[in-house]
Amino acid sequence: MLNWSRNRPDTTNAPADLGGQAAKGGGIASAGPLIEKPKKAKLALALGGGAARGWAHIGVLRAIEEAGLDVGMVAGTSIGALVGGCYLAGKLDELEEFARSLTMRRIAALLDLTIGGAGLLGGMRLTKRMQEHLQGIMVEDLDRPFVAVATELNSGHEVWISSGSLITALRASYALPGIFEPVKCNNRTLVDGALVNPVPTSVCRAYEQPLVVAVNLNYEIFGRSAVVKHSAGEHLTGEERMGRAASRGGVTGTMVQAFNIIQERISRARLAGDPPDLALHPRLSDIGLSEFHRAGEAIDRGYEETMAQIAALKRMQDVFAR
């Protein structure tokens, strides 16, 4: 990573009165007061959900850091909340190391299956890993505003978590229904925020951020057509239906794919109504929602997409300078 501070001029010992210095040397009597350059707008990042594709957010943040761009706040949904929360807590290195170390076997070791619960996974093994690095950190203690988006299961309300335990906020935001058990939080039952706001640009707008950058992980997943005319075809027997259903990955695969469709359609509608100033769309269509072991690929693609847009981001910062 480049050391950007090395290229900055040292102004710590610069004279406060340039006019006085010039006068001593027989030059112009007074150069007048220094004119301060307008401050560039900081980026407000809306990090979207997308399960395993969400590791791309790490690459996005790496590119932003490398380019020397300042981040003013982060709003995250699902894995976007996980990555964004770890970033603001100063734990992005640890998260990236963990993500890149994942293999199929290590992922299986982290999954704690539950019987008769509200989800297939209890999530406690993952929580223990988070506690190693995030224990005791409160959302309001972060050095910049952070909001994790969740969904209240009983009412369907969109819930913005901006205070309290960071670990609880992250768990609630990525509690995918049917996979992870819902999280009880102050008398509310919370599940994955992607059900209501997959790419939370609206949160950044509500915080009056001038320059909102969204990271949409599902842009390429489906075609842009909304309606397809189709024939019902022939009637299948029970055995034929069972055989074809088994070939498509079973109940879990069907459930995850259904959630994928819901997330993509809601993202499209919400972003059309409240668009960001700039959207990043890493190419992730070939990475499945459960392929967490492909973190290296996802991180690299997030980095590449962001680096390709760095010039546009800097130009927009100049436009929003104040």
N, C-alpha and C positions, 0 to 999 in steps of 0.2 A: 504494500500500500504506500502511496506517495506521501512524503512528509510535507504537507502544504505549508506548515509554519516556517519552513526553511526559506521559502521564497518571499516572505513578507518582510518589508523594511522595518528596521528597528527604530521605533519612534519614542522609546522610553526616555531618552536624553535629549530630545529635540527642544530647541529654545521656544519659549512661549511667545516672545515678542520678536517677530522677524524684522519688524521695522526698526527696532532699537539696534539689533545686530547690524543691519545694513547701514545705519547712520554712523556707527562706530567705524565702519570701513570706508566712509566717505561716499557711500552710494545714496540711493533714494532715501529721503528722510523717513518715510513711513509707507509700509506696504499694505497697511490696512488690516482689518481682522481676517482671520482664516475663515473660509467658507466651508462649512461642514457638508459633506456629501449626504444626500438623502439615504435613510436606512432602507435596505432591501427587505422586501416582504419575506417572512419565513414561511416554509411549506407546512400546510396542514395536510397530513396523510390520512386517507380513508382506505384502510387495508381490508380487503374483502375476504369472505370465506371461500373454502374450496378444499378442505381436508388436506390430503397429501400434497396437493398442488401449492398449498400455502407456504411450503418451504421457500418458494420463489420470493416471498417477502424479504427473506434474509438477504438475498442478492440485491434486491431493490435498495435496501437500507445501506448495504455496503457501497453501492455505486454513488448514492447520495452523499455519504460520508467522504468518499474519495474525491468527489468533485467540490467538496467544501461548502455544500449547501446547508443552510440552517433549517432545522425542523422546529416548528413552533408548537405543534400538538399532534397527537395521534388518536384516531378513532378506529377501533377494530371490531370486526365480527368474526366469531369462531376462531379459526387458526390465525386470522389476522389480528385478533386481540392477543392471542398467545405470543406471537412474534413481536407485536408492537409493545406489549407490556414488558417483555424481557428486554427489549431495546432501551426503553426509558428507564428501566431499573439497572441498566449497565451490565446486563447479563447476556448480551447477544453472542459473545464469543462462546460462552458455555452452551448456549442453545444450538449454535451451529455445530459445535463439536459433537453434541448429542445426536443431532439430526444426521450428520455424515457417518456416524458410527452404526446407524441402524441397519440391521440385516433382517431377513425373514425370521430367523430364529430369535433374535433379540426382541423383535416386535411381539412375537408369540409369548415371550417371557413376561412382557409388560401387561398383557391382557389378563384380567381377572374375571373369568366368566361367572355370571350369577344365574341362579335358578329361581324363578318366581318373582324376580324384581321387575322394575319398570324399564330396564334396559339389559342388553346382553352383557355389558361390561360394567363393573362397579366403578372403575376409574381410580381406585385407591392406590394402585401401584404407580400410576402416572403422577398422582398427587404427591406421593412420597418423594418422587424424583424432583418435583417442583419445590418441595419444602427444603430440599438440600440447598437451594440457591435463593429462594424468594420468601422464606419463612420470616414473618414479622413485618414485611414491607406493606405499607398502606398506599392505596391509590393516591390519596391527597398529599402524600409525602414525596411523590415523584417531582422532578425539577420542571416538568412541563405538563400541561393538561393531558389527561388520558381518559378515554371513555370506552368501556367494553359494552357491546350491544348484546342483549339477551331477549328472550321471549317469555312472557308469563304464560304458563301452560293453561291455566284455568280461564283466563280472560282473553288471551291472544294479544295483550298489550305489548308494545315495544318498550323495553326497559333499558335505560341508559345508566350504567353503573359507573359513577365518578368518585366514589369514596368507599372506604372500608378495605377489607383484606384483598390484596391483589390476587392471591391464589384463588379465592372464592370467586372473584370477578371473572378470572380466566376460565375456571371450570364451568361456570354458568354459561359463558358465551359459546363454548364448544361442545356443550352437552347435546349431541345429535340424538334426536328422539329415536327410540328403539335400539340404539347402540350404547350410549352412555346413560346412566341413570340421571334423572333430573336433579337439580341442586336446590336445596331448601335455603332460602336467603331472606331473612327478616319477614317471615310469614308469607313469602311468595315462593311458588314452585317455578323454577326457571329452566329453560332449555335453550338450544342453539339459536343465536340471534339471526342466522341466515334465513329463518322462516319468515321474518318480517322485513329485514333490512340487510341484504347480503353485502352491499358495498356502501358503507355509511357516510356518504358525502353530506347528507342532511345534518348529521351531527356536527360536522365541521362548520357548516353554514350557521347553525344555531349558536355556535361559539364566536360568531362574527369574524371568522378567519378570511383574510382577503384573497389568499391563493390556495385553492384546494386541489390536491392531486389524488386521484383515485387509482387503486390497483385492482383491476377486475381479472380474476383468475379463470373466469368461465366464458370469456368472449368467443372463443373458437369452438366451444364444445358442441354446439348444435347449429343447424342451418338457421337462416334468418326468416324462413317462411313460417307463418303463424297457423295456416290452415292447409290441409292436404285432403283432397277428395279421394275416396277409397271405396273399394267393393268389399262387402262382408265375406265373399267367397263361400266355400263349402262348409257344411256343418261337421265338426270333428267329434269323434267319440271320446269317452272319458279317458281311455288308455292313450289315445293319440295326444290329447291335451296334456296329460301327465308327462309323456315322453318329451314333448317340445318344451314344457316348462322346466324340466330337469336340465335340458341342454343350455338353458340361459343363465344358470348360476344359482338357482334356488331362491328361497325367500329373502335372504340377506342381500344378495345381488340385486334383486328386483327392488327392494326397499331403498337401497342406496342410490340406484339409478333414478328412481322416482324423486328422491330428494334433490338429486342433481338437476332434474328438469325444473322442479319448483324454484330452485335457487336461481337458475339461469333466467327464467321468465320474470321473476320478481325483480332481479337485477336490471333487466332491460327496461321495465316499466319505471322503476324508481329513478334510474339514471336519466331517463328521458324527461321526467318531471323536474329533476333537480340535478342538472349536469355539473360535473367538476370543471375546473378551468383547464385541466389536462388529465387525460386517462392513459394509464399504462396497461398494455395487454400482452403479458408474456405468453409465448407460444407453448401451451401446456396440454393440448388436446389429447396427446398420446399417453399422458400420465394419469393413471386411474386414481380415484378418490382414496383408495386404500393402499396405494403403493408408496408407503412412507419410506421404504428402503431406497427409493430413487431420489433422495434429497439432493445429492450432488448435482444431478441434472437440473432439477427445479431451481436450485440456487443460482446456477450458472445462467439459466435462461432469464431469470429475474434481473440479474446483473446486466446482461447484454441488452435487454429491452430498455432498461433505465439509462444506460450509457448512450444508447442511440438517441435518447430524448434530452440529454443534458443541455445541449445548446438551447432547446426550446424552453427548458425550465429556467435557465439563466436569463433568457430574454424576457420571460414573463415576470421574473423577479424585478427586472428593471422597470417594466411597465407599472407594477404595483408598488414601486419604491415610494416611501413616504418619510 
